[in-house]
Amino acid sequence: MTHLSGHDRSQLLLLPEAIDDYVGPDNPVRFIDAFVDGLDLAAASFIHVEPKVTGRPGYAPADLLKLYIYGYLNRVRSSRRLEAETHRNIEVIWLLRHLKPDFKTIADFRRDNRNAFRHVFREFVLLCRQLDLFGRELLAVDGTRIKAVNNKDRNFTRGSLTQFIKAADAKLEDYLQRLDKSDATERATGGSRVKNLAEKIAAIRERRERHKDMLANWTRRGRTRSRLPTPTAERWRRIRMSRWAITCRSLSTPSTS
């Protein structure tokens, strides 16, 4: 009996599967899509809502806003990570309809619409609270807890609502600062993470090939064990050789006294 095997990655499908089949009807991205589509982004002071007549077409603010709200719910604060999600995350691919903005476009959108972000995110958090969405689940440690009809989560007063809005604004401000800090850190590194990853992959491949050659050499010679020189021993050998060279040069140089 063999194991289950997947499809060949290079196999072409006669009837390709629709991307909508991978996103269930109760998936949160459908709520994000409906929420942003119902907003008046021009009234919320988002820029570039109306596309320019001339020039290269840009990304719609609604699509970039959907991406940021998805990152807010899933704790993805980095613009580079948001860019990566547009290439690999099936939910984001569905949400943006295969659009793949680069990290600079994503970061500039937040920077240019920082004030509008606060208003939209506040409205989003309030709506989620009213609809008992995203983080309003109950945790039962021992026994069962059932929400009452008139408990504090369903009974709003002017004071409680004002207090909740202040707390939400404080959390949103902290979140926006974390976004700025993440982008500043990535801008300072200049993509060194990708470079380091490529170097590590190359080093692993080189080490693997060296070990394969060593194993083949042992098999050919009939050996079962060997030892490579340690870095410390190699370093001291080089120091001794350099000292010996300096001594030889000093002895060969005639004295001027």
Solvent accessible surface area in square Angstrom, and as a share of the most:
residue,aa,sasa,rsa
1,M,244,1.09
2,T,127,0.74
3,H,177,0.79
4,L,186,0.93
5,S,107,0.69
6,G,72,0.69
7,H,165,0.74
8,D,93,0.48
9,R,240,0.88
10,S,90,0.58
11,Q,100,0.45
12,L,164,0.82
13,L,102,0.51
14,L,167,0.83
15,L,151,0.75
16,P,107,0.67
17,E,109,0.49
18,A,56,0.43
19,I,54,0.27
20,D,68,0.35
21,D,110,0.57
22,Y,119,0.45
23,V,4,0.02
24,G,29,0.28
25,P,126,0.79
26,D,128,0.66
27,N,26,0.14
28,P,62,0.39
29,V,1,0.00
30,R,69,0.25
31,F,45,0.19
32,I,1,0.00
33,D,35,0.18
34,A,67,0.52
35,F,18,0.07
36,V,2,0.01
37,D,91,0.47
38,G,69,0.67
39,L,35,0.17
40,D,93,0.48
41,L,15,0.08
42,A,62,0.48
43,A,80,0.62
44,A,16,0.12
45,S,82,0.53
46,F,9,0.04
47,I,71,0.36
48,H,117,0.52
49,V,46,0.27
50,E,140,0.63
51,P,115,0.72
52,K,160,0.68
53,V,152,0.88
54,T,108,0.63
55,G,69,0.66
56,R,214,0.78
57,P,115,0.73
58,G,69,0.67
59,Y,71,0.27
60,A,49,0.38
61,P,8,0.05
62,A,24,0.19
63,D,9,0.05
64,L,10,0.05
65,L,0,0.00
66,K,5,0.02
67,L,0,0.00
68,Y,1,0.00
69,I,1,0.00
70,Y,12,0.04
71,G,0,0.00
72,Y,51,0.19
73,L,50,0.25
74,N,72,0.37
75,R,188,0.68
76,V,9,0.05
77,R,82,0.30
78,S,11,0.07
79,S,2,0.02
80,R,72,0.26
81,R,108,0.39
82,L,0,0.00
83,E,42,0.19
84,A,34,0.27
85,E,16,0.07
86,T,0,0.00
87,H,102,0.46
88,R,159,0.58
89,N,33,0.17
90,I,65,0.33
91,E,46,0.21
92,V,0,0.00
93,I,22,0.11
94,W,38,0.13
95,L,1,0.01
96,L,1,0.01
97,R,143,0.52
98,H,110,0.49
99,L,57,0.29
100,K,80,0.34
101,P,1,0.01
102,D,63,0.33
103,F,68,0.29
104,K,124,0.53
105,T,42,0.24
106,I,0,0.00
107,A,12,0.09
108,D,33,0.17
109,F,15,0.06
110,R,8,0.03
111,R,159,0.58
112,D,70,0.36
113,N,4,0.02
114,R,58,0.21
115,N,121,0.62
116,A,5,0.04
117,F,1,0.00
118,R,77,0.28
119,H,99,0.44
120,V,1,0.01
121,F,5,0.02
122,R,87,0.32
123,E,70,0.31
124,F,3,0.01
125,V,31,0.18
126,L,32,0.16
127,L,55,0.27
128,C,10,0.06
129,R,40,0.14
130,Q,109,0.48
131,L,95,0.47
132,D,46,0.24
133,L,56,0.28
134,F,67,0.28
135,G,60,0.58
136,R,66,0.24
137,E,126,0.57
138,L,75,0.37
139,L,146,0.73
140,A,63,0.49
141,V,150,0.86
142,D,140,0.73
143,G,53,0.51
144,T,117,0.68
145,R,157,0.57
146,I,152,0.77
147,K,52,0.22
148,A,60,0.46
149,V,140,0.81
150,N,109,0.56
151,N,38,0.19
152,K,171,0.72
153,D,31,0.16
154,R,122,0.44
155,N,70,0.36
156,F,77,0.32
157,T,81,0.47
158,R,211,0.77
159,G,51,0.49
160,S,49,0.32
161,L,62,0.31
162,T,62,0.36
163,Q,132,0.59
164,F,44,0.18
165,I,42,0.21
166,K,138,0.58
167,A,48,0.37
168,A,6,0.05
169,D,46,0.24
170,A,64,0.50
171,K,145,0.61
172,L,4,0.02
173,E,52,0.23
174,D,66,0.34
175,Y,17,0.06
176,L,3,0.02
177,Q,100,0.45
178,R,114,0.42
179,L,0,0.00
180,D,53,0.27
181,K,150,0.64
182,S,31,0.20
183,D,7,0.04
184,A,52,0.40
185,T,77,0.45
186,E,35,0.16
187,R,161,0.59
188,A,90,0.70
189,T,70,0.41
190,G,60,0.58
191,G,24,0.23
192,S,42,0.27
193,R,193,0.70
194,V,107,0.61
195,K,129,0.55
196,N,69,0.36
197,L,102,0.51
198,A,58,0.45
199,E,93,0.42
200,K,130,0.55
201,I,73,0.37
202,A,60,0.46
203,A,52,0.40
204,I,111,0.56
205,R,146,0.53
206,E,113,0.51
207,R,137,0.50
208,R,135,0.49
209,E,85,0.38
210,R,111,0.40
211,H,86,0.38
212,K,115,0.49
213,D,96,0.50
214,M,46,0.20
215,L,112,0.56
216,A,53,0.41
217,N,41,0.21
218,W,56,0.20
219,T,103,0.60
220,R,179,0.65
221,R,156,0.57
222,G,64,0.61
223,R,110,0.40
224,T,129,0.75
225,R,205,0.75
226,S,45,0.29
227,R,191,0.70
228,L,105,0.52
229,P,91,0.57
230,T,65,0.38
231,P,114,0.72
232,T,74,0.43
233,A,52,0.40
234,E,44,0.20
235,R,131,0.48
236,W,113,0.40
237,R,113,0.41
238,R,155,0.57
239,I,47,0.24
240,R,143,0.52
241,M,104,0.47
242,S,54,0.35
243,R,150,0.55
244,W,160,0.56
245,A,33,0.26
246,I,100,0.51
247,T,71,0.41
248,C,51,0.31
249,R,146,0.53
250,S,71,0.46
251,L,146,0.72
252,S,89,0.57
253,T,88,0.51
254,P,111,0.70
255,S,95,0.61
256,T,144,0.84
257,S,142,0.92
